[in-house]
Amino acid sequence: MFEGNFGLGSVRTEQIKRTARELIRRFPDRFSNNFEENKRMVSILTQGITTKVRNEIAGYVTRLCAGMQTVSSSNETAEESEEDEAE
């Protein structure tokens, strides 16, 4: 039915997403947009998970952190342009 790569994203289970969001909520200062650092932190903060699950959680944390930085930088740019227009 589906042949070839259609550019679809990877599917993550709700458990992966829930765990990643909970880790970011509890420890927001320990994560960044660096996958290797996030992988190490997930390994330290969680116990009893497989390597695959750890990597999936770290990847989702990295994606969420990168998205938050993009949103915050676009908000800063919008605020700066509003200040320039006010002057």
CYANA upper distance limits for C-alpha pairs under 8 A (distance plus 0.5 A):
 12 ARG  CA     16 ILE  CA      6.83
 12 ARG  CA     17 LYS  CA      7.43
 12 ARG  CA     56 GLU  CA      8.26
 13 THR  CA     17 LYS  CA      7.10
 14 GLU  CA     18 ARG  CA      6.38
 15 GLN  CA     19 THR  CA      6.50
 16 ILE  CA     20 ALA  CA      6.61
 16 ILE  CA     53 VAL  CA      7.89
 16 ILE  CA     56 GLU  CA      7.36
 16 ILE  CA     57 ILE  CA      6.01
 16 ILE  CA     60 TYR  CA      8.25
 17 LYS  CA     21 ARG  CA      6.60
 17 LYS  CA     57 ILE  CA      7.68
 17 LYS  CA     60 TYR  CA      7.48
 18 ARG  CA     22 GLU  CA      6.60
 19 THR  CA     23 LEU  CA      6.67
 19 THR  CA     57 ILE  CA      7.63
 20 ALA  CA     24 ILE  CA      6.78
 20 ALA  CA     57 ILE  CA      6.04
 20 ALA  CA     58 ALA  CA      7.90
 20 ALA  CA     60 TYR  CA      7.06
 20 ALA  CA     61 VAL  CA      6.04
 21 ARG  CA     25 ARG  CA      6.57
 21 ARG  CA     61 VAL  CA      7.87
 22 GLU  CA     26 ARG  CA      6.62
 23 LEU  CA     27 PHE  CA      6.27
 23 LEU  CA     28 PRO  CA      8.02
 24 ILE  CA     28 PRO  CA      5.25
 24 ILE  CA     31 PHE  CA      7.66
 24 ILE  CA     61 VAL  CA      7.78
 27 PHE  CA     31 PHE  CA      7.94
 30 ARG  CA     38 ASN  CA      8.44
 30 ARG  CA     41 MET  CA      7.71
 31 PHE  CA     37 GLU  CA      7.94
 31 PHE  CA     38 ASN  CA      6.21
 31 PHE  CA     41 MET  CA      7.97
 31 PHE  CA     61 VAL  CA      8.02
 31 PHE  CA     62 THR  CA      8.18
 31 PHE  CA     65 CYS  CA      7.81
 32 SER  CA     37 GLU  CA      8.06
 32 SER  CA     38 ASN  CA      7.29
 32 SER  CA     62 THR  CA      6.99
 32 SER  CA     65 CYS  CA      6.30
 32 SER  CA     66 ALA  CA      8.02
 33 ASN  CA     38 ASN  CA      8.29
 33 ASN  CA     61 VAL  CA      8.44
 33 ASN  CA     62 THR  CA      5.25
 33 ASN  CA     63 ARG  CA      7.54
 33 ASN  CA     65 CYS  CA      5.91
 33 ASN  CA     66 ALA  CA      5.69
 34 ASN  CA     38 ASN  CA      6.75
 34 ASN  CA     62 THR  CA      6.88
 35 PHE  CA     39 LYS  CA      6.47
 35 PHE  CA     58 ALA  CA      6.85
 35 PHE  CA     59 GLY  CA      6.77
 35 PHE  CA     62 THR  CA      6.23
 36 GLU  CA     40 ARG  CA      6.91
 37 GLU  CA     41 MET  CA      6.81
 38 ASN  CA     42 VAL  CA      6.54
 38 ASN  CA     58 ALA  CA      5.85
 38 ASN  CA     59 GLY  CA      8.40
 38 ASN  CA     61 VAL  CA      7.69
 38 ASN  CA     62 THR  CA      7.37
 39 LYS  CA     43 SER  CA      6.70
 39 LYS  CA     54 ARG  CA      7.28
 39 LYS  CA     55 ASN  CA      6.73
 39 LYS  CA     57 ILE  CA      8.47
 39 LYS  CA     58 ALA  CA      5.44
 39 LYS  CA     59 GLY  CA      8.30
 40 ARG  CA     44 ILE  CA      6.83
 41 MET  CA     45 LEU  CA      6.52
 42 VAL  CA     46 THR  CA      6.35
 42 VAL  CA     54 ARG  CA      7.00
 42 VAL  CA     57 ILE  CA      7.88
 42 VAL  CA     58 ALA  CA      6.84
 43 SER  CA     47 GLN  CA      7.54
 43 SER  CA     54 ARG  CA      7.11
 49 ILE  CA     53 VAL  CA      6.77
 49 ILE  CA     54 ARG  CA      6.86
 50 THR  CA     54 ARG  CA      6.64
 51 THR  CA     55 ASN  CA      6.64
 52 LYS  CA     56 GLU  CA      6.70
 53 VAL  CA     57 ILE  CA      6.64
 54 ARG  CA     58 ALA  CA      6.61
 55 ASN  CA     59 GLY  CA      6.45
 56 GLU  CA     60 TYR  CA      6.72
 57 ILE  CA     61 VAL  CA      6.60
 58 ALA  CA     62 THR  CA      6.58
 59 GLY  CA     63 ARG  CA      6.74
 60 TYR  CA     64 LEU  CA      6.65
 61 VAL  CA     65 CYS  CA      6.60
 62 THR  CA     66 ALA  CA      6.59
 63 ARG  CA     67 GLY  CA      6.67
 64 LEU  CA     68 MET  CA      6.70
 65 CYS  CA     69 GLN  CA      6.77
 66 ALA  CA     70 THR  CA      6.78
 67 GLY  CA     71 VAL  CA      6.74
 68 MET  CA     72 SER  CA      6.60
 69 GLN  CA     73 SER  CA      6.49
 70 THR  CA     74 SER  CA      6.64
 71 VAL  CA     75 ASN  CA      6.68
 72 SER  CA     76 GLU  CA      6.72
 73 SER  CA     77 THR  CA      6.70
 74 SER  CA     78 ALA  CA      6.67
 75 ASN  CA     79 GLU  CA      6.68
 76 GLU  CA     80 GLU  CA      6.66
 77 THR  CA     81 SER  CA      6.72
 78 ALA  CA     82 GLU  CA      6.72
 79 GLU  CA     83 GLU  CA      6.76
 80 GLU  CA     84 ASP  CA      6.75
 81 SER  CA     85 GLU  CA      6.71
 82 GLU  CA     86 ALA  CA      6.74
 83 GLU  CA     87 GLU  CA      7.03
